[in-house]
Amino acid sequence: MFYIVGTPIGNLKDLTVRAIEVLKKVDLIACEDTRHTKILLDHYSIKTPTTSFFQHNRFMKADYIVGLLKQGRDVALVSDAGTPGILDPGYNLINLAIQNNLEMTFLPGATAFVNALVLSGRPAHEFYFGGFLANRSQARKNQLERLKKLGCTLVFYESCHRILSSLEDIKAVFGDKEVVFARELTKKFEEVFRGTAEEAIIRLSGNRPRGEFVVII
Ligand code: SAM
């Protein structure tokens, strides 16, 4: 069986009982960064062997893991944080497993944009999840102009390095519309800020922004 296992996005206690059972019993755990996942596994005294499956070895490693599954081994896939396949290389392995008609199941865990969307209080019956915004400012503004036409809640992931420049572009495109940013979700310094992009910029200016962000417009 191929188990896709959702893991915490910060708070180690957000691992389900079923996930612990499965991670203990599988033959191998494929993780983005074995050192990172070791922190979670040690916390729950899980001794299962791990192997790295990340951006740069994903094709070769996906073949290897699918080979093991075909031999009848049980393998679990986890991300550094949250749900495998949501903005991480898990997608490639899941796809290859489907092409090979392998039996698989998904154990739900945390996903950063779901926490942020719920805490934002914005309408969630219709929303657009855009992953990471474009890198360059002009491309980002063009992307935002295009998405503005959708007329629904927009959700993006953002890093602490780019959050201020992205908020500047959101301000340029959306003016005074309400923006929510959620950072460090489930962690000690969790913060959910609601206001205009201008107010969000003021909130984050002064000190260098820290942490991982989800931005909602
Ligand atoms: N697989 C993950 C998920 O299920 O949400 C997403 C992985 S993506 C490579 C990493 C991005 O997710 C971060 O840059 C940040 O935007 C968002 N993220 C992850 N953990 C977060 C947290 N605790 N608080 C806020 N955003 C988070």
Residues whose N, C-alpha, C, O or C-beta is under 5 A from the ligand:
A	BS01	SAM	I9 G10 S79 A81 G82 T83 I86 L87 D88 A110 T111 A112 F113 Y157 E158 S159 A182 R183 E184 L185 E212 F213 V214
